[in-house]
Amino acid sequence: MKTLVHICRVLVGVLFIFSGFIKLNDPLGFSYKLQEYFSYDVLDIPSLIPYALGISVFVVVVEVVLGVFLLIGYKSKFTIWSLLAMIVFFTFLTFYAAYFEKVKDCGCFGDFLKLDPWESFWKDVILLVMIVVLLIGQRHIKPILTKFGLTITALLSFIVCLWFGYHVLMHLPALDFRAYKIDDNLQKNMELSPDAQKAITDYIWTYTLNGEEKTVTDRGRGPKTYDKIIGVVTEEIEEGDVPKIQDFSIESEDEDLTSQFLAQEKLVMIVAYNLEKAEANGMEKLKAMSDLAQERGYTVIGLTASGESKKKEVRDTYNLDFDFYLCDEKVLKTIVRANPGIIVLEKGTVTQKAHYNDLEDLEF
């Protein structure tokens, strides 16, 4: 039992720290996932959506700190019961999402590792079992430091987590796992490789032959002989690979300009997923930055999901000398974790990214 408790202690502690750190690296991204869980289609508690970011930071800080507490043996009774409460909640959440097919990606490991809800649910079940083992064998969990050392380590872990969370919110995630990170080429990420797995789909044909109704299932050819095809239903047997980027586009009111802009030698994209929610002090900084970029030969455009009237209002308010084009809000939130944020490209390859607090770091 003692050995089993030690193994579970290390595995649970390390996994909570790792999972929490990945989300703490991108608390804004985790808050978007929480908003999805809080929406009408999932848990139907939209009143929590405005508080998603605060809840996000609180949850991930607690997740990391509890992992540290478990490894060092700090307040073991409190730590284990807290871990049990968290994993019971997470297990319920992932089961609900999986069973009712509400959420495609649980967000447990952010953009670093995508797990579907069932995979996440069984991961949580395994963690739940290990935490129950820790609860039963609690007497075997001994501190590895002195009382003073435990207090200092526990306090430092809490302070470092808060500082790191604040830092990435005021700048950008320290680690970027998305398909828009520096050195990625957006055109390539929008394409499938030649050896990509294709989807396997069954076609269920209903038809008549000699006045008798029949059905046949195949991979798309249909019945060899028939009098009349009544209908066909498709059923996906195995999902195929999809491009890393699926929904990115740059559109005016009447045309798709994605290829044209991604072919530009020097392009600056100012991303503001919602102009009404954009930070005013960030928008005020855009004028000087965009003017400098244009002087240095860069094409400057804005990307937003806001409507035409809001685009015009923002251009007039901040005296901006570039046009805003349309892009999906969810995609814009993925591109850069700032509103507004800046992404610099050369022939579709990302060379620089910046939060509005770091515009002075951009080099043109």
C-alpha positions as MATLAB code, in Angstrom:
seq = 'MKTLVHICRVLVGVLFIFSGFIKLNDPLGFSYKLQEYFSYDVLDIPSLIPYALGISVFVVVVEVVLGVFLLIGYKSKFTIWSLLAMIVFFTFLTFYAAYFEKVKDCGCFGDFLKLDPWESFWKDVILLVMIVVLLIGQRHIKPILTKFGLTITALLSFIVCLWFGYHVLMHLPALDFRAYKIDDNLQKNMELSPDAQKAITDYIWTYTLNGEEKTVTDRGRGPKTYDKIIGVVTEEIEEGDVPKIQDFSIESEDEDLTSQFLAQEKLVMIVAYNLEKAEANGMEKLKAMSDLAQERGYTVIGLTASGESKKKEVRDTYNLDFDFYLCDEKVLKTIVRANPGIIVLEKGTVTQKAHYNDLEDLEF';
ca = [
       0.000    0.000    0.000;
       2.826    2.377    0.853;
       4.465    1.842   -2.548;
       1.138    2.253   -4.347;
       0.476    5.516   -2.502;
       3.920    6.852   -3.446;
       3.361    6.006   -7.122;
      -0.094    7.625   -7.145;
       1.247   10.647   -5.268;
       3.899   11.327   -7.912;
       1.625   10.636  -10.895;
      -1.261   12.747   -9.612;
       0.994   15.598   -8.475;
       2.957   15.759  -11.720;
      -0.167   15.501  -13.887;
      -1.981   18.269  -11.994;
       1.069   20.540  -12.214;
       1.543   19.822  -15.931;
      -2.119   20.194  -16.841;
      -2.454   23.337  -14.739;
       0.719   24.917  -16.123;
      -0.361   24.327  -19.738;
      -3.630   26.140  -19.022;
      -1.904   28.798  -16.873;
       0.321   29.518  -19.885;
      -2.871   30.514  -21.741;
      -5.603   31.447  -19.225;
      -7.460   33.479  -21.850;
      -7.709   30.387  -24.064;
      -9.010   28.333  -21.125;
     -11.564   31.057  -20.383;
     -12.880   30.691  -23.961;
     -13.331   26.970  -23.304;
     -15.169   27.720  -20.044;
     -17.458   30.096  -21.938;
     -18.258   27.193  -24.235;
     -19.140   24.997  -21.232;
     -21.261   27.792  -19.693;
     -23.213   28.429  -22.919;
     -26.903   27.610  -23.478;
     -26.006   24.532  -25.537;
     -23.908   22.866  -22.817;
     -24.458   23.628  -19.099;
     -26.881   26.494  -19.738;
     -25.428   28.864  -17.113;
     -24.672   31.943  -19.254;
     -24.643   34.147  -16.144;
     -21.110   32.828  -15.491;
     -19.761   33.769  -18.929;
     -18.678   37.309  -17.869;
     -16.633   35.761  -15.038;
     -14.981   33.075  -17.168;
     -11.518   34.659  -17.118;
     -11.483   35.045  -13.340;
     -12.708   31.482  -12.885;
     -10.083   30.319  -15.386;
      -7.200   31.903  -13.469;
      -8.517   30.648  -10.111;
      -8.966   27.049  -11.312;
      -5.557   26.707  -12.979;
      -3.667   28.327  -10.091;
      -5.393   25.977   -7.629;
      -4.636   23.016   -9.924;
      -0.894   23.756  -10.016;
      -0.636   24.644   -6.326;
      -2.448   21.474   -5.211;
      -0.076   19.412   -7.353;
       2.886   21.074   -5.615;
       1.287   20.593   -2.181;
       0.844   16.869   -2.866;
       4.431   16.345   -3.990;
       5.964   18.150   -0.999;
       3.460   16.709    1.484;
       2.001   20.046    2.607;
      -1.293   19.778    4.546;
      -1.985   16.346    3.060;
      -5.566   16.007    4.356;
      -6.656   19.366    2.919;
      -4.765   18.710   -0.327;
      -6.242   15.267   -0.984;
      -9.817   16.307   -0.240;
      -9.370   19.360   -2.491;
      -7.971   17.179   -5.271;
     -10.896   14.793   -4.848;
     -13.414   17.632   -5.115;
     -11.740   18.965   -8.260;
     -11.529   15.613  -10.013;
     -15.139   14.731   -9.173;
     -16.226   18.016  -10.750;
     -13.987   17.523  -13.811;
     -15.193   13.930  -14.233;
     -18.816   15.057  -14.192;
     -18.029   17.833  -16.673;
     -16.228   15.599  -19.159;
     -18.868   12.862  -18.877;
     -21.634   15.385  -19.525;
     -19.791   16.805  -22.527;
     -19.025   13.339  -23.917;
     -22.392   11.686  -23.319;
     -24.429   14.552  -24.743;
     -21.788   15.297  -27.429;
     -21.711   18.954  -26.445;
     -17.989   19.774  -26.626;
     -15.467   18.336  -29.086;
     -12.307   19.172  -27.124;
     -12.281   19.230  -23.326;
      -9.461   21.786  -23.032;
      -7.688   19.793  -20.286;
      -4.261   20.363  -21.853;
      -5.051   23.521  -23.813;
      -3.711   23.535  -27.369;
      -0.757   21.335  -26.408;
      -2.720   18.081  -26.544;
      -6.229   17.690  -27.917;
      -8.366   15.081  -26.166;
     -11.909   14.290  -27.159;
     -14.423   14.268  -24.258;
     -14.450   10.463  -23.873;
     -10.648   10.312  -23.729;
     -10.706   13.097  -21.171;
     -13.433   11.359  -19.160;
     -11.458    8.112  -18.855;
      -8.342   10.099  -17.962;
     -10.326   11.708  -15.143;
     -11.663    8.320  -14.018;
      -8.092    6.997  -13.699;
      -7.102   10.114  -11.753;
     -10.163    9.680   -9.527;
      -9.122    6.112   -8.695;
      -5.565    7.219   -7.850;
      -6.834   10.050   -5.623;
      -9.102    7.579   -3.791;
      -5.988    5.448   -3.215;
      -4.272    8.525   -1.757;
      -7.285    9.148    0.473;
      -7.212    5.585    1.792;
      -3.427    5.576    2.271;
      -3.191    9.132    3.554;
      -1.039    8.099    6.513;
       1.785    7.173    4.118;
       2.055   10.721    2.715;
       4.867   12.347    4.673;
       6.349   15.855    4.189;
       9.668   15.921    2.310;
      10.776   19.275    3.782;
      10.946   20.927    7.176;
       7.920   22.847    8.397;
       9.571   26.138    7.406;
      10.592   24.694    4.019;
       7.030   23.487    3.354;
       5.575   26.917    4.152;
       8.072   28.780    1.953;
       7.656   26.347   -0.974;
       3.852   26.458   -0.757;
       3.844   30.261   -0.610;
       6.325   30.589   -3.481;
       4.305   28.225   -5.693;
       1.213   30.368   -5.159;
       3.049   33.656   -5.817;
       4.834   32.347   -8.929;
       1.562   31.022  -10.381;
      -0.187   34.365   -9.858;
       2.745   36.277  -11.359;
       2.987   33.973  -14.379;
      -0.772   34.144  -15.024;
      -0.711   37.936  -14.854;
       2.356   38.107  -17.110;
       0.870   36.052  -19.954;
      -2.403   37.967  -19.757;
      -0.582   41.301  -20.089;
       1.613   40.008  -22.916;
       1.140   36.700  -24.791;
       1.437   33.007  -23.809;
       5.059   32.067  -23.191;
       4.534   28.871  -25.207;
       2.421   28.927  -28.376;
       1.005   25.583  -29.549;
      -1.465   26.952  -32.083;
      -1.282   26.842  -35.892;
      -0.537   30.593  -36.031;
       2.701   30.559  -34.068;
       5.927   32.217  -35.192;
       7.621   30.391  -38.129;
       4.376   28.656  -39.175;
       3.182   29.209  -42.733;
      -0.564   29.788  -42.831;
      -1.024   28.521  -46.399;
       0.693   25.240  -45.571;
      -1.337   24.864  -42.383;
      -4.494   25.295  -44.456;
      -3.549   22.347  -46.666;
      -3.576   18.589  -46.101;
      -0.421   16.578  -46.658;
      -0.506   14.052  -49.538;
      -0.423   11.128  -47.094;
      -3.293   12.450  -44.944;
      -5.858    9.915  -43.764;
      -9.089   10.235  -45.710;
     -12.455    9.859  -44.029;
     -14.178    6.474  -44.425;
     -17.868    6.897  -45.140;
     -20.615    4.342  -45.691;
     -23.370    5.148  -48.187;
     -26.705    3.508  -47.470;
     -28.759    3.464  -50.677;
     -32.488    2.908  -50.799;
     -33.820    1.941  -54.227;
     -36.392   -0.121  -56.070;
     -35.689   -3.097  -58.328;
     -38.486   -4.944  -60.127;
     -40.982   -3.047  -57.995;
     -39.394   -4.169  -54.711;
     -37.734   -1.725  -52.300;
     -34.159   -2.648  -51.327;
     -31.138   -1.185  -49.549;
     -27.434   -1.606  -50.127;
     -24.439   -0.218  -48.245;
     -21.178    0.598  -49.978;
     -18.502    3.291  -50.172;
     -20.271    5.475  -52.728;
     -20.792    3.555  -55.958;
     -24.482    2.832  -55.491;
     -26.508   -0.200  -56.633;
     -25.461   -1.754  -59.947;
     -29.007   -2.169  -61.236;
     -32.151   -0.440  -60.109;
     -35.444    0.984  -61.264;
     -35.299    4.128  -59.118;
     -33.022    5.605  -56.436;
     -35.237    6.615  -53.517;
     -32.527    8.158  -51.369;
     -29.077    7.819  -49.825;
     -27.854    8.313  -46.254;
     -24.183    8.681  -45.322;
     -22.563    7.454  -42.108;
     -18.987    8.356  -41.197;
     -17.170    5.236  -40.047;
     -13.770    6.805  -39.459;
     -12.846   10.469  -39.369;
     -10.245   11.717  -41.799;
      -7.407   14.126  -41.124;
      -8.202   17.818  -41.304;
      -5.869   20.774  -41.933;
      -4.401   22.527  -38.904;
      -6.228   25.670  -40.049;
      -9.764   25.190  -41.348;
     -11.764   28.407  -41.041;
      -9.288   31.243  -41.568;
     -10.265   33.759  -44.241;
      -9.867   37.438  -45.061;
     -13.056   38.725  -46.652;
     -14.440   42.028  -47.851;
     -18.170   42.526  -48.300;
     -18.123   40.806  -51.684;
     -14.973   38.700  -52.110;
     -12.470   36.388  -50.439;
      -9.018   38.018  -50.339;
      -7.192   35.378  -48.305;
      -4.786   34.180  -51.012;
      -4.067   37.718  -52.167;
      -3.021   38.957  -48.720;
      -1.102   35.820  -47.710;
       1.011   36.231  -50.852;
       2.148   39.687  -49.717;
       5.882   40.116  -49.091;
       5.236   42.184  -45.965;
       1.897   42.076  -44.184;
       0.784   43.356  -40.786;
      -2.541   42.009  -39.530;
      -4.140   43.875  -36.647;
      -6.498   41.383  -34.991;
      -9.452   42.625  -32.945;
     -12.042   39.882  -32.721;
     -14.652   42.297  -31.349;
     -14.134   46.034  -31.781;
     -16.697   46.843  -29.117;
     -14.705   44.863  -26.540;
     -11.268   45.975  -27.776;
      -9.077   47.630  -25.135;
      -9.170   51.385  -25.688;
      -5.534   51.932  -24.651;
      -4.507   49.226  -27.104;
      -6.481   50.795  -29.965;
      -4.891   54.179  -29.225;
      -1.434   52.698  -29.824;
      -2.283   51.329  -33.270;
      -2.019   54.612  -35.185;
       1.711   55.154  -34.628;
       2.545   51.492  -35.154;
       0.549   51.132  -38.378;
       1.915   54.387  -39.817;
       5.485   53.242  -39.149;
       4.830   49.844  -40.746;
       3.360   51.467  -43.862;
       6.346   53.819  -44.117;
       8.606   50.750  -44.096;
       6.712   49.136  -46.984;
       4.286   46.877  -45.115;
       0.675   46.351  -46.096;
      -1.460   46.894  -42.985;
      -4.962   45.441  -42.586;
      -7.350   44.840  -39.719;
      -9.268   41.639  -39.038;
     -12.470   41.602  -37.009;
     -15.845   39.932  -36.716;
     -17.565   43.275  -36.066;
     -19.960   44.916  -38.496;
     -19.332   47.681  -41.025;
     -20.704   50.511  -38.891;
     -18.394   49.624  -35.990;
     -15.414   49.356  -38.337;
     -16.055   52.870  -39.646;
     -16.579   54.237  -36.143;
     -13.252   52.796  -34.936;
     -11.357   54.070  -37.983;
     -12.726   57.569  -37.458;
     -12.252   57.561  -33.665;
      -8.596   56.499  -33.770;
      -7.771   58.047  -37.166;
      -6.610   54.685  -38.554;
      -5.323   54.584  -42.109;
      -6.112   50.949  -42.959;
      -9.165   48.842  -43.716;
     -10.763   46.171  -41.538;
     -11.746   42.887  -43.161;
     -14.047   40.154  -41.955;
     -12.907   36.952  -40.233;
     -14.626   34.492  -37.899;
     -14.519   35.560  -34.232;
     -13.428   32.153  -32.922;
     -10.560   32.061  -35.414;
      -9.420   35.541  -34.423;
      -9.405   34.544  -30.755;
      -7.158   31.631  -31.733;
      -4.714   33.667  -33.830;
      -3.546   35.941  -31.016;
      -4.590   36.166  -27.361;
      -5.100   39.921  -27.308;
      -7.800   42.331  -28.415;
      -6.171   43.997  -30.288;
      -3.135   41.904  -31.153;
      -0.662   42.095  -34.015;
       0.709   39.391  -36.294;
       3.391   40.096  -38.919;
       3.766   37.830  -41.959;
       6.107   37.424  -44.908;
       4.458   35.513  -47.767;
       2.126   33.850  -45.283;
       4.819   32.901  -42.744;
       4.420   34.358  -39.269;
       7.523   36.311  -38.290;
       6.305   38.307  -35.296;
       3.362   38.402  -32.880;
       2.628   41.011  -30.242;
       0.151   41.968  -27.551;
      -0.973   45.594  -27.676;
       1.192   46.152  -24.580;
       4.293   45.169  -26.564;
       3.975   47.102  -29.819;
       7.374   48.702  -29.221;
       8.978   45.247  -29.572;
       7.884   44.920  -33.206;
      10.627   45.400  -35.808;
       9.781   46.723  -39.265;
];
